[in-house]
Every structure is written in C-alpha cells, then in structure tokens.
C-alpha cells in the first residue's frame, strides 16, 4: 500500500507539470462546459455535446495518459529504478491506473455537471463513464507496456484512440459504421449515456463492454510477458 | 572478514557472444572493489548479475550470502545502485525526486536534506531535474542512493563524463561511505579513480579477469624495468639502474644538490593493462 500511495503522490505531483497529459484531462470537460452553455441549435438532441465529448474523453484521455506515463518511465529508465527499489509491477500499475481513473472521473463529473445531469441520472452517467474509463486504462496500459519509447507509444495510441473516440460520432452519420462500431466499448458507452433516462436493455452493451475489457486484459498480459515493465 | 559479495565461475552469454567468462572473486565488508576495464568489457553486465537484474548463463553470484537472482525486497533495501541507465523524474525538483524515493523506502524526510547536502545540491533542491547539468544529475542519483543508507553500493561508472571538480566531490562521498563501513563495488575505466578509491582492483578484458590485486601491489608486480629517473637542475635527464653504481651516482647528485625530481619507473594501471591485453582503456 505504501508503494501504491507513493506512486499516486508522484503522479499527482507530476500532473501540473506535464502539460501534454494535463491537456488531455482538461480539454473535453472544458469543451463540454463551453459548448453546452454556448451552442444552441434547433433540432439538436439534448446533452448532445455531453454525450459526444464524454465518449471522446473516454477514448482519449485515460488511454493516451496511461500509455504515455508507462512508456515515458520505460524510456527514461525511471521504471527500472522503481523496480530495483522493491516496487512490484502490480503496485506501480495500480498506482498509475488508479491515478488515471480518479482524475478522469473528476473530468467525467465535470462533463456530467455540464450536461445538467442530476440525481440518479448523474450517478448512472458517472458509473457508465467509470467503466469506459477503466477499459481505456487497460488498453493504455497494454500499449505503454508494449512500447519501449514514448514515440512508439504515441504511434500506437493515435490510431487506437481515433477508432474508439471518433467511431461513436461517425456512427451517427452512417449505419454501416454503426454496425461495426457496435463491437467497441466506446460505442456501447455512447448508446448507454444517450438513453440514460430510459435504458431499455443492458444485456448487449454489458456483454460488449465485458468482452472488450477481457480482450484489453489479454492484450495487457501479452504485452507484459513480451516486454515487461523495464 | 565477512564476504558481502561472492562470485563463482560466472559466465554470461548473449547468443554466441560470451560477455563474461568464468569470473570469480569475493568482496569483503567495508571494501571498495574496482572493476576496471575498457567500454564493452562486461562491467555493467556483472553489476546487473550481482543486483539480480540478469541471470547468469552459469555460475553463482551471492550478495549477503544469498543468490543474487533470489534477492528480496528486504535485501534490496540494503543495496544501493547508481547505474548510468537509472533515470530521474525530469519535471520534478531535486527534493521531490528524493521525496518520492523516501516515501518508497519509508525513510524520514530529514534524510533528504542530509543527502542533498552531502552531494552539494542543497541550494538546487527546488530545481527541476531537467535543468540540472550532467554532473548535478549524477550527484542527485548518488544522493538518491545514499539516502537509503545501504550496506552495499554498486556504482556503475559514477564519474563518467564529469568535470574534475564534480569527480572530486563524488570521490569524497564514496570514501566517506567506505569510512562508514559500506561495501562498494565500483566499475570504472578511469585508472586514476581506481587507484585512488579502491582497495582491490580486478582488470576485466573481453569478459575475463586478467589480473586482480591491490592497485599499488599490482603496479609493483609489473615493474620489470626497475629504473630510476632523475631530472637535474641543469636540465639533464638521467636514467639509472637499481644497483650499487647508481647509488654512488645518486649520492653524488644529492651532495651537489643537483636533483630537481626523482621517480621510480613502476607502471601505472593503464600500462599494466596494456601489457596484459595489448590494448588501451577506452
């Protein structure tokens, strides 16, 4: 626990100095706040920007920050120093993962607040966002672990991030894309938060999200066995 | 004396390449052992084996009497490592870099200030690691290691590429640790550093230890010439054999107060290494 808390402290300390990561955490919540309060168009669905940016936030922030943090530590050999200081890989990953999840959840709260969600709807929104953030963190951890350098992590993260964050938006314009997007957790999260008040069936979204999560875990285990954390 | 490190018949191969070949030696408590050799001789590989970062192809390495590949967290808390490839958190200040590791080790905060003071970085404690010079970074890495008060230190080229003043400061810190009874395993390709700091030296070339001993004793062992070089005030250089005739001549110079400098011709570690391997330190 001591090691997890120390890693958490280090991440929090680093957040305000790591502008690349900070932008990821702040950008979509701020954009949602602005767009929901400024843009009003006839025929535009309620909480349009909240739902759209919420899913984009899930697909981008936790994924890129997790991959970036791990790969940077690998590239700069700070992770090796940690491992030689008796920090176990699981302690490091839990520390960094929890930090990411916590910060992203704060962002999700801002997005939910900007969308005007209150009471049970706010709770549901946060719960669904939390699950999506968790899957993204697992994917980000797999990419960060696989990559030897930050450059490599960025090259891998960008296409993955684009798929998961933009597919829900594109699927609004194309049925074909929507059919494909249904197998991604981000699309299912989008569907769930879109019909927050009247969620008719959670079976399909839950199944897809669980499968995505299991695949992310398998991917992470494979990356860890191949590259380790050093 | 307690043997803190025991190395027996270590062999390390990467594919077809043999990086270490039947290395055996012991390090006693409170001793500084210098592993001296050119770049690529296998020095860092041996440190990696001793610190459990690498499993040897064959042979055994033990630290505190325990196989190095089976070292536990408790063992690591007694081991300090300053490796060239261990990084710093660039965006964090010197103090915060140490505070993070203090939290990991569970050591009191006042040791951070003490460690920074010892390496001369107290005034730079709020400076981000990214703004430090190479010498300051090395000193911060050393402070991180010293803060945990280890019983054994593994220092991989601790002064490589540093200016003489920083090198001197690091040497003082290393000798201070030795006085406290810390066992130190040092790799270097700087023969002056090795002569100055080390109780014993192992010369490593192409993965093999070609010579081992105390630095001065080693130099004496390879003193084949046994000549005396005299520089006189009149500008003349005289090279003398160590015999009766030379003694008479030297006495004569002395009586005339003609001697400006006088030196014996025993080799230094570099010439010993050259004689043994036919190559220079690089």
Boltz contact constraints between the chains, C-beta under 6 A:
constraints:
  - contact:
      token1: [A, 3]
      token2: [B, 104]
      max_distance: 6.0
  - contact:
      token1: [A, 6]
      token2: [B, 103]
      max_distance: 6.0
  - contact:
      token1: [A, 6]
      token2: [B, 104]
      max_distance: 6.0
  - contact:
      token1: [A, 10]
      token2: [B, 100]
      max_distance: 6.0
  - contact:
      token1: [A, 13]
      token2: [B, 96]
      max_distance: 6.0
  - contact:
      token1: [A, 14]
      token2: [B, 91]
      max_distance: 6.0
  - contact:
      token1: [A, 17]
      token2: [B, 91]
      max_distance: 6.0
  - contact:
      token1: [A, 76]
      token2: [B, 87]
      max_distance: 6.0
  - contact:
      token1: [A, 77]
      token2: [B, 85]
      max_distance: 6.0
  - contact:
      token1: [A, 77]
      token2: [B, 86]
      max_distance: 6.0
  - contact:
      token1: [A, 77]
      token2: [B, 87]
      max_distance: 6.0
  - contact:
      token1: [A, 78]
      token2: [B, 87]
      max_distance: 6.0
  - contact:
      token1: [A, 81]
      token2: [B, 86]
      max_distance: 6.0
  - contact:
      token1: [A, 84]
      token2: [B, 81]
      max_distance: 6.0
  - contact:
      token1: [A, 85]
      token2: [B, 104]
      max_distance: 6.0
  - contact:
      token1: [A, 86]
      token2: [B, 73]
      max_distance: 6.0
  - contact:
      token1: [A, 86]
      token2: [B, 76]
      max_distance: 6.0
